[in-house]
Structures are given as C-alpha cells and as structure tokens.
Amino acid sequence: MRFSLRIALIIVLALAEFACVARSNLIEGIKSFRVQDYRQAFVRLKPEAKKGNRDAQYAVGYMYYYGQGVTENRKKAWYWINKAAQAGQPEAVAALTILQQQPQSIWP
C-alpha cells in the first residue's frame, strides 16, 4: 500500500506542478518531496494545504501518516487526507477508503 500511495502522490504532485506554475511554495514543495527532502517539502506544502490546495492537503496528510519531514501523527494525517478527499482529490479519496478499512482507534 505504501508504494502505491507514494507513486500516486508523485503523479499528483507532478500534475500539480504544471497546473500551478505561479505557486512557488507548491512547486518548491514538490521538488523537495521528489528528492526526499521531506522536511522542506512539509514546510513548503503546509501553507498551501491551509490555503485549500487539495494536492498539498493530500501530500501533508501523507507526510503525517508516514512521519516524513514531520513527527508521525495519524490524527493529523486523517484530518488532511479527509480534507483533500472532501475537495475531490482522487488519490485522497482512494487513500481515505483504504484508511477507513483499517482497525485504527484514531479514525473518527
């Protein structure tokens, strides 16, 4: 599951890069994620997630889930992945479906 979610995230972030040329935080966050500089990716993408960018929301949730660039926090992961899914981000919708099937006490 981790590999497929990572591939999906890379594809989504690549598409977002082309669609959002003017959004330097998003683009720099994507570049940082690609070279596995997760801390920098998180710093760049979280403000975009807060602004409502659904791809950034999914990326932030993913990083919280796996503890990449930030301390692992499944509750925050759920929050951001759910937010992205509610905004219609396709990979977040798929990830949310998978997460809901897991017996985790933190999932609402």
N, C-alpha and C positions, 0 to 999 in steps of 0.2 A: 504494500500500500504506500509506503513512504516514497519509493522510487517513482511510482505513477503520479503521486501528488506533486513531487518535485518536477517531473517532466511537464506536467500540466501547468505548474506555476511558471516555469521558464517560458513556455509558449505564450501564456497570457501576458507575462511581462514584456516579452518581445513585441507582441502586438500593441501593447500599451505604449511602448517606446515610440513606435511610428505614428501613433494617433495623437500623441501629446508632446510634440517637439518643443513647444514653448514652456513646458513644465519641467524646469531643470531639476528640482528635487526628485521628481518621479524618475526622470532619466538617469540621474546620478545614482539613485537608489537601485534601479535595475542593473546598472553597470556594476555596482558594488556587490549585489547579490550574485551576479554571474561569476565574479572572481572569488566568491565565497568570503567576502569581507562583510559578514552578516551584521556586525555592529554598526558599520557605516550605513549599510542598507536600511537597517532599522531606523537609525537617526533621520535618514532622508525620507523614508516612506511613511513613517507615522504621522507627520504633519499632513501629508496628502490624504491619508486614511481619515484623519479628523475632518478634513475638508469635504469628505464624501466620495473620494475616488474609490470605486468598488474594487479595482485591481489592487490598489495599495492596501485596502482593508483586508483582502484575502491574503496578501503577502505578509502583512503584520500578524494576522491570525496564525498563519503557517509558522512564522518565526517564533511566536509564543508557544505554539504546540510542541515544536521540536527543540526549543531553547537555543535558537540560532541568533546570536547577536544580542540576546536578552535572556534573563532568567526564565526557564520554562514555567509557564503559568497556564494551565489548561482552562481555567475560568476566563481569562482574558482571551485565550485562543478562541474559545466558544463565542465570546462576545463579538470579536472581529469577523470571524468566519460567518456567523449568523447575520451580521450587518451586511456583509458583502453578498450573501445569498439573498437577503431581502431586497437588495438593489438589483438582483438578477445576474450576478456574476456566475457564469455557468460552472466553473470549477469549484466555486464555493458551495453552490447548490449540491453538487456531487459529493463534496467533502462532508457537508453537513449531514447528508443522508447516511454516509458511512459512519460518522461520529455518533449519530443517534442510535445506531445498531449496537454500539459498544456498551457493555455494562459499566458505566462510569457514574459514580455518585455525584460528580460535579456538573453533569449536564442537566440543565433545567428541565 
